[in-house]
Amino acid sequence: MSGPLVIDAHVHIGTGDGLRGPWDTEGSLPVYLRRARPAGIRGAVVMAPLTSDYPRANADIARLITRPGFLGYLFVNTRTEAGHVDERVAVAVRRGFCGIKVHAHDARITREVAEAARRWALPVLYDPAGDTATVEMVARAYPDVAWVIPHLSSFADDWKAQCAFVDQLVRIPNVFTDTSGVRYHDLLEDAVRRAGPRKVLFGSDGPFLHPAVELAKARTLPVDRDGLADVLAGNVLRLTAPARQRFRARRGRRVAHRRAVTT
C-alpha cells in the first residue's frame, strides 16, 4: 500500500490480570496485526496492558521489540514501584525501550518518573484520566520532557477535560497528544488546527480499539501532506529518536567489541 509511513504510537500487547475490561485482560498481538496490516500500519509502539505485575509484562514487551517494526514503552506503576523507577528505566533503555507509560488508574505521575525521563531523554505517555491540572503542573515543572497525553486527556469522553486539555496543548510546548479513542472529532480537529500537526500523534489504543478505524479518523484531520506525515509517523519517530539512536550506538559498540575480541 502506497502512501506515508504509518506507525501506531499507542498499542497494548500482553495479558493483564484485572479482568475488569479489555484494558486489563488481554491485548492480542495476532488480533492487532490482523487489523493493522491491511490498513497499511507498518510499525507500532507497544506497551503492556494494565496489570498488577509490570516487571513480567515489560519482560514480554522486551522480547517483542527485538522484532522489526516494534518500539517499546516501559509501563511503570508509580505506587508499587516507588523508589525503583530509575533503575528499572536504566535497565529498560539498555534493552531498547524508548519511552515510559504511566496510567493514573494505577497511580498519579511522580517526580521519580519525570526525573528518569529527563535523565534518559524519553517521552512519557501519561494517561491522567481527565486530571488536566496534574498535566499542567508536571509539564511546566519538567519542560525538557515530552509529555504525550492520550485521548485528549480522557478516554471516558470527558468533554470539559478535553476542552481544557486542548488549551494546554496549544500553550505548553512540551505537551503532545495522540488520536486514540477521541469520540468528539470536532475537538480533535480543533486541537490539530490550533496546536499544529507536530503536536498530534496517530495512536489507536489497539487492539482494544480497531487500528484501521482509528487510522481512518486520523486521516481526516485538516492537515497538509507534510502535516499528515508528521501525525502518522514523524512525530513519534522524532520524540523517540534520542533513545533509539543511543540504543543503536550501544549495540554497535557491542558488536565492534565482539569482533575485536574474536580477531
matplotlib code that plots the C-alpha trace (Angstrom):
import matplotlib.pyplot as plt

x = [0.0, 1.5, 1.4, 3.1, 4.7, 2.3, 3.4, 0.8, 2.0, -0.3, -0.7, -1.2, 0.1, 0.1, -2.0, -3.4, -4.9, -7.6, -10.4, -12.4, -12.4, -10.3, -7.7, -6.5, -7.4, -5.6, -4.1, -3.7, -0.8, -2.4, -5.6, -3.8, -1.7, -4.8, -6.5, -3.5, -1.6, -4.4, -4.8, -1.1, 0.2, 3.8, 5.1, 3.8, 4.8, 3.8, 3.3, 1.7, -2.0, -2.9, -1.7, -0.5, 2.8, 4.5, 8.0, 6.6, 4.6, 7.5, 9.7, 7.3, 7.4, 11.2, 11.1, 8.6, 10.6, 13.5, 11.3, 11.4, 8.7, 8.1, 9.1, 8.6, 7.5, 8.2, 5.0, 5.5, 3.2, 4.4, 2.9, 4.1, 7.5, 8.3, 12.0, 12.9, 11.8, 15.2, 16.9, 14.1, 14.2, 18.0, 17.7, 14.9, 16.8, 19.6, 17.1, 15.8, 12.8, 12.3, 9.6, 7.7, 4.0, 2.1, -1.6, -3.5, -5.6, -2.5, -1.3, -0.5, 2.6, 5.6, 8.9, 10.6, 9.3, 9.9, 13.5, 14.1, 12.6, 14.7, 17.9, 17.3, 15.7, 12.5, 8.9, 6.3, 2.9, 0.8, -3.0, -4.2, -7.9, -9.1, -6.8, -5.6, -4.3, -1.6, -0.7, -0.2, 2.0, 4.2, 4.7, 5.7, 8.0, 9.8, 9.9, 12.7, 10.5, 8.0, 4.6, 2.2, -1.3, -3.5, -7.2, -7.0, -6.6, -9.8, -10.7, -14.0, -15.1, -15.0, -15.6, -14.8, -11.4, -10.7, -11.5, -9.2, -6.5, -6.6, -5.7, -2.8, -1.7, -1.6, 0.1, 2.7, 5.5, 6.4, 2.8, 1.6, -1.4, -2.5, -5.7, -6.8, -10.3, -11.3, -15.0, -15.6, -14.0, -14.5, -12.3, -9.6, -9.8, -9.6, -6.5, -4.6, -5.7, -4.7, -1.6, -0.4, 0.3, 3.6, 1.8, -0.5, 0.4, -1.6, -2.4, -5.1, -5.2, -5.3, -6.2, -8.9, -9.9, -9.7, -6.5, -7.9, -10.9, -8.6, -6.3, -9.2, -10.1, -6.6, -6.5, -9.5, -7.6, -7.3, -3.6, -1.5, 0.6, 3.6, 1.4, -0.2, 3.2, 4.1, 0.9, 1.2, 4.8, 7.1, 6.2, 6.7, 9.9, 11.2, 10.2, 11.8, 14.9, 17.3, 16.6, 16.7, 19.9, 21.5, 20.5, 21.8, 25.1, 25.4, 24.6, 27.1, 29.8, 29.0, 29.2, 32.6, 33.9, 32.9, 34.6, 37.8, 37.9, 37.4, 40.0]
y = [0.0, 3.3, 6.5, 7.9, 5.7, 4.8, 4.0, 3.4, 5.2, 3.6, -0.2, -2.6, -6.2, -8.9, -10.3, -8.4, -9.8, -7.4, -8.9, -5.7, -4.9, -5.3, -2.9, -5.2, -8.6, -9.2, -7.3, -9.9, -9.4, -11.6, -9.7, -6.4, -7.4, -8.9, -5.5, -3.2, -4.7, -4.4, -0.8, 0.0, 0.3, -0.8, -0.1, 0.1, 1.4, -1.4, -1.5, -3.8, -3.7, -2.7, -5.4, -5.9, -7.3, -4.8, -6.4, -9.6, -7.7, -5.5, -8.5, -9.8, -6.4, -6.5, -9.8, -8.4, -5.2, -7.3, -7.9, -5.4, -2.8, -2.6, 0.1, -0.3, 1.8, 0.7, 0.6, 1.9, 1.8, 4.8, 3.5, -0.2, 0.6, 3.8, 4.0, 1.7, 3.6, 4.9, 1.6, -0.1, 2.6, 2.2, -1.5, -0.9, 1.6, -0.9, -3.4, -1.0, 0.7, 4.3, 5.7, 5.4, 4.7, 5.7, 5.4, 7.3, 4.2, 2.8, 6.0, 9.6, 10.7, 11.4, 13.3, 10.0, 9.2, 12.7, 12.7, 9.3, 10.5, 13.6, 11.7, 9.2, 11.6, 9.5, 10.7, 9.9, 8.6, 9.6, 9.0, 11.4, 10.2, 13.7, 15.3, 18.2, 20.1, 17.5, 17.7, 21.5, 21.0, 18.3, 19.6, 23.0, 21.5, 19.4, 21.4, 19.3, 16.1, 15.4, 14.6, 12.7, 12.8, 10.3, 10.7, 14.5, 13.5, 11.5, 8.1, 8.5, 11.2, 13.9, 16.8, 19.5, 17.9, 17.5, 21.2, 22.3, 20.0, 21.4, 24.8, 23.1, 21.5, 24.9, 26.7, 24.3, 23.4, 20.0, 18.6, 16.4, 14.1, 11.1, 10.5, 7.3, 7.0, 10.6, 10.4, 14.2, 14.7, 18.4, 18.7, 16.6, 18.8, 21.9, 20.5, 20.0, 23.3, 25.3, 23.4, 22.2, 18.7, 18.4, 18.1, 15.3, 11.6, 8.9, 6.2, 3.5, 2.1, -1.2, -3.9, -2.7, -0.1, -1.1, 0.4, 0.7, 2.7, 4.9, 5.5, 6.5, 9.1, 10.4, 10.7, 13.1, 15.7, 19.2, 19.0, 19.1, 16.3, 17.1, 17.6, 14.2, 12.6, 14.1, 12.8, 9.3, 8.6, 11.6, 12.9, 9.6, 9.0, 12.4, 12.0, 8.6, 9.4, 10.1, 6.7, 4.8, 6.4, 5.7, 2.1, 1.6, 3.2, 1.0, -2.1, -1.1, -0.8, -4.3, -5.7, -4.0, -5.2, -8.8, -8.6, -7.2, -10.0, -12.7, -11.4]
z = [0.0, -1.0, 1.0, 4.0, 6.6, 9.4, 13.0, 15.6, 18.7, 21.2, 21.3, 24.2, 23.8, 26.5, 29.3, 32.2, 35.4, 36.4, 34.3, 34.6, 30.9, 27.7, 29.1, 31.8, 30.3, 27.0, 24.2, 21.5, 19.0, 16.3, 16.6, 16.4, 13.3, 11.6, 11.9, 11.4, 8.5, 5.8, 6.8, 5.9, 9.5, 9.4, 12.8, 16.4, 19.8, 22.1, 25.9, 28.4, 29.3, 32.8, 35.2, 38.8, 37.5, 35.3, 35.6, 34.0, 31.4, 30.5, 30.0, 27.4, 25.7, 25.7, 23.8, 21.3, 20.5, 19.2, 16.2, 13.3, 13.3, 17.1, 19.5, 23.2, 26.2, 29.7, 31.8, 35.4, 38.4, 40.4, 43.6, 43.7, 42.1, 44.0, 44.8, 41.9, 38.8, 37.8, 38.0, 36.0, 33.4, 33.2, 32.5, 30.0, 27.9, 27.6, 26.3, 23.7, 25.3, 24.0, 26.3, 29.6, 30.1, 33.3, 33.9, 36.6, 37.1, 38.9, 40.5, 39.6, 37.8, 40.1, 40.1, 40.1, 36.7, 35.4, 36.6, 34.9, 31.7, 31.7, 32.5, 29.7, 27.2, 27.0, 26.2, 28.8, 27.7, 30.7, 30.8, 33.5, 33.4, 32.9, 35.5, 33.4, 36.5, 37.0, 33.3, 33.8, 36.8, 35.6, 32.1, 33.5, 36.1, 33.5, 30.3, 28.9, 29.0, 26.2, 27.7, 25.4, 26.9, 25.0, 24.2, 24.7, 28.4, 28.8, 27.4, 29.2, 26.8, 29.5, 27.1, 29.7, 30.4, 26.8, 26.1, 28.9, 27.6, 24.0, 25.5, 27.3, 24.1, 22.4, 25.3, 26.6, 24.1, 25.6, 25.7, 22.9, 22.4, 20.4, 18.5, 20.1, 21.4, 20.8, 20.0, 19.7, 16.4, 16.3, 19.4, 17.6, 14.6, 16.8, 18.5, 15.3, 13.8, 16.9, 18.2, 14.8, 13.4, 15.1, 18.5, 17.5, 17.1, 15.5, 18.1, 18.1, 21.6, 19.7, 19.7, 22.2, 19.5, 15.9, 14.4, 10.9, 12.2, 14.3, 11.4, 9.1, 11.7, 11.8, 8.0, 8.1, 10.1, 8.5, 7.7, 4.5, 3.2, 5.4, 8.4, 7.9, 7.6, 11.0, 12.6, 11.1, 12.0, 12.0, 15.5, 17.3, 15.5, 16.5, 20.1, 20.5, 18.4, 21.3, 22.9, 19.6, 18.5, 21.9, 21.7, 18.2, 19.1, 22.2, 20.1, 17.5, 20.2, 21.5, 18.0, 17.4, 20.7, 20.0, 16.6, 18.1, 20.7, 18.2, 15.6]

ax = plt.figure().add_subplot(projection="3d")
ax.plot(x, y, z, "-o")
ax.set_aspect("equal")
plt.show()
